[in-house]
């Protein structure tokens, strides 16, 4: 069993262990039994008896070969790394060595068959990589104060990502895409737009807090995916706040534009109108109109204060402007919504195109 909530996972499995060695007993000391090919060296009977238990067998051959076979249940700790979770690959070594006899007395070697696995073995979350890596080594063991022969087999566990694709990656991608629909909702649907974005954010938070994630201190690959999805939805919510502020500013400035009182246009064209009256702030203001030299057929009005003042529409340049080609008024918050409809999907797809190739390359 691989413990997914602990960096020190435990592997529990049944092990069939076969050990063969050549006995040093001479032919003169051999005690043959009635069974062919089986010998019982008297000086080894006592030692062999201590090896036997319910699931072991010891066989001795005429060529002085001793075969010891045992079936045991082993639980081995494996240090796991989750930087690439859920595309992580765990390599767990198993060491076999003599406890009391150094390499001058016992030299361990892998047989030609090495380590074989049950072909019917299936794991729920992992694929067992093939072939297994085998190693033979002699090293100094400080706890035993000597050089000992060691056999090592490395098991490679590759996590199956199908569960996480269905439970995490696909739903979170759909939630992010759902948040993009808010850019097609105008500011006249504020409750619906806010509800959509907040629901998407809460759904992602609930999805990732309830996921089976190892509680480790360092950043994992799944954490980066979570951060990318939540940042995309949060940016959509921040975009809504920005366009709402711009709309409030636009409405405020539009309502401040003065309303010119009705006047006789014919008198203005003939230059007979001495004053121009306008309504500003609840009071009537008047100023004398004068003509300035212009091209024929045009008349310009100026007050007593000097040069002509710029039109009030120029005060809306920060939140609105008029297209010089079409003459249509452009409002900034609407243009931001239109641009966001393309920018947000492009940025998310760039994130996906960077995330998966890098993750697959590192995991391989």
N, C-alpha and C positions, 0 to 999 in steps of 0.2 A: 504494500500500500504506500502510495506517495502522499504525504501530508501536504496539502496545498496551502495551509495557513502557517507553515513554519519553514524557516530557511534550512533547518536541520531535518530534512525529510527522512522517513524510515521506509526502507524497502523490505517487504516481507515476502518470502518465496520459499518454495520447497527445492531442496538441493540434493542431487544425486552425486556423491563424491566417490571417485575410484582412484586409489593410489596403488601403484605397483613398484616394487623394488627387488633388487637381487640380493638374496641372503648370502652371508659370508660363511655359513655352515659348510664344513667339508663333507665329502662323500662318506668318510668313515663314521661320522656322527649322525648320518641320516637314519631315520627310523621309518621305514616304508610301511604303509598301511595296506590293507587289502584292496583299497580302491586304486585304480591305475592313475598315474601322473600326479598323485597327491602325496606329499611327504610331510612329516612332522618332526622338525628339528627339536630335540629335547631342550636345548638351552633357550628356545624361543616360545615354548608352549606357555610359560607363565606370562610373558609380555603380551602375547596374542590374546590370551584370555581376558586381559584387562581392556582390550579394544572392543570386545563383543558386547552388544546389547540388542535390544529387540529388533532394530532396523539395520543391522550390519551383518556382513559375512566376510570370512577370511578363508582364502584358498591358497595352498602351497603346492607348487609344481616340482617335478623331478629336476628341472633345470635350475633349481634354487630360486625361482621367482615367487614372490609373495604378492598376492592380490588382495587388497583390502577395499571393500565397498561399503558405503554407508549412505543412508538416506536420512536427511536431517531438515529441520525447519530453521531458517536463519532470518534474523532481523538486523539489517545493516543500515547505519546512519549515512546519509549522503548530504554534503553541503551543496545547497542549491543557490543559483543566481537568477534574479528575476528582472534584470535590466531590460530584456527583450520581451517580457510577458505581454501578451499571450503567445508570442512566437518564440518562446524560449526553448533551448535545448539543454538538457541536464546530462552531464557525464558523471557517472557514479562508478568509482573503482572498488574492486574487491581484492583484498590481499590475502594470499595463502603462504604461510611460512612456518618453519619449524620453531617451536617454542624453546626447546632446550638444547638442540643439537646445532652447532654452527656449520658453516659451509664446508668445513674440513671433514665432517662426518656425514652430512646430508646435502645432496645437491638436487634441487628440484628442477624438473623439465616438463614442458607441456608435451602431451602425446600428439600424434599426427592429427587426430580428430579434434583436439583442443576442447572447446566448450560448445556444446550443442544445445539448442533451445527446442522446447516443445512447439511444434508447428501450430498447435491449436491454442497457444497462449494469446489471449486478447486482453488489452488494457483499455479502460474506459476513456482516459484522457490523453494517453500517450501512444506513440508508435515506437516500437523497439528497433533502433537502427541496426542495420546489418552491413558488413560483417562486424563481429565483435573484435576489439583490439586486444591482443594478448601480448604479454611482456614477461621476460625473465630477467632477473637482476640479482646482484649480490651487493649488499650494502651494510654499513656499520649501524648497528642498533645500540644507541647509547643506554637505553633502559636495560639491555641485556649484556652490555659490555662485550661486544664481539661482532663478527661479520656473519650474517645469516643469508641463506638463499631464500629468494622470494619470487612467487608467481603473482602476476597481476592481470586481472581481466577488467576491461572498461565497458560498462553498459551505457549506451547512448539512448536517452529518452527524448523523443521529439513530441512536443505537445500538439494535439489535434486542435486546429483553430475553427473547425466547423461550428462548434457550440457558440463561440464568441462572435462569429460572423452573424449568426441568427439572433443571438440574445443581446448583443451590444452594438456592433458596428453598423449593421443595416438599420435598426430602429433609430439610432442617434443621427444617422445621415438623413433619414426621412424627417426627423424633427427639425433639423437645420433647414432643410428645403421648405418645410412648412412655414418657418419664420419669414421666408422671402415673400410670401403672399401679402404681408403687411405693406409692402411698397406699392401695391395696387389699390390699397384702401386709402381714400382721401381723408383729410382731417375732419370731414363731416361725420366719419365713423370712428371717433376717438375711442369709445368704450370697446368696440369690437377689436380695434387694432391693439389696444393695451392688453386686453384679455388674451389675444392670440400670442403675443410676445411673452407675457408673463407665464402663461401656461407652458409654452415651449421651454422656458428656462427652468421651471419647476420640474418638468418631465425629465430633463437631462440630469438635474441634481438627484432626483429620486432614482433614476436608472443607474447612475454611477455609484451612488452610495450603497445601493443594494446589490451591486455586482460582487462576484467572488474574486476579490483582489487581495493578494498577499500583503499583510501589514508591515511593509519594510520602509526604511527611512529614505532610501534613494528614489530617484525618479524612474518610473517604468515607461515602457512604450505605450501602454494603455493610458497612463496619465497624460501623455502628450496629446493623444487623441481626444481625451476628455476636455483638456484645456482648449484645443482648437475648436471643438463644437460649441462649448460654452462661450468662448470669446466671440464666435460668429453671431450667436443669438444675442449676446449682450451688446455687440456693436449695432445690431438692428434696433434694439431698444434705445440705445443712445442716439441713433439717427432720428428716431421718432421725436425724441426730446428736442433735438436741434431744429427740426423742421417746424415743430410747434412754436418754439420761441421765435423763429423767423416769421411765422404767420402772424403771431401776436404783434410783432413790431410792424409788419406790413399793414395790418388793419389799423393800428394806432396812427401811423403816418398818413394813411389814406383819409382817415376821418379828420385830420387837421388841415386838409387842402381848403382854402377859402372859396366861398361861393360868390360869384360876381352877380350883383343885382341886375335885373333886366334894364336894358337901356335901348335907346333908339340907334340902331346900327347906321341908319341913313345919315344922322347928324354926325356920327363919328367919321364916316367916310368923307363928308363934306368939310370936316374940320370945324363944325359949329358947336361941338360939345366941349365945354370949358373944363369940366371936371369928370373924373372917373371915380365912381363910388364902389366900394367893396365891403363885404360883410366879414369881419374877422373878430372872433372872440366875443361876439354878442354886441359889438358896437359898430357904428357906421363910420368909416373913414373916407375922406375925399381928398383928391389931389388934382391939380390942374394938369390938363393934357396939352402937350405941345407937339408940334410936328418937327420931325428931323428930316433932313434931305435924304431921300432914298431914290430908288429907281422909279421911273414913271409907273403910276398906277398902284404904288404901295404907300402906306401911311404907317408911321411908327409913333407910338404913344410913349411919352416920358413924363415923369413927375418932376416936381420942383427940386428933387434931391440930386439931380445930375444924370449920370449914364443909366441906361436901362438895366433893370434887375433881371437875373436869370429866372427862367420859368420854375414854378414850384415842382414840376415833375422831376427836376434834377435832384431834389432832396430824397427821392426814392431809389437812387442808384444802388444803395447798399442791399436792398431787398427786392427790387423790381427794376426792370428796364424795358425799353422798347426795341424790338428787332428792327434794324435799319433796312433790312431787305423786305420783310413781309409787313412791317408796321404793327405786328402783334405784340402785345405786352407779355413779357416773360417775368414770372414770379420765381424767386430763388428757391423757395421750399419745394415747389413743384418740380423744378429742374433737378434738385437734389434727389428727390424720389425717383425720377426717371433714370438718373445716372446709377443710383443704388441697385436698380433692377438688373443691371449688367455687372456692376463692380463686385457685389457680394458673391454671386455664383462663381465668377471668375477666380476670385481670391480663394474660395473654398476648394475649387477644383485644383488650383495650383498646390494648395496644402495637401490634398489627397495624392496628387502626382508625386510630391516630394516624400510624403510619409511612407507609402507602401514600398516603392523601390528601395529606399534606404533600409527599411525594416527587413525586407526579404534578403537584401544583400548581406546585412550583418548576421542574420540568423543562419545563412547558408555557410 
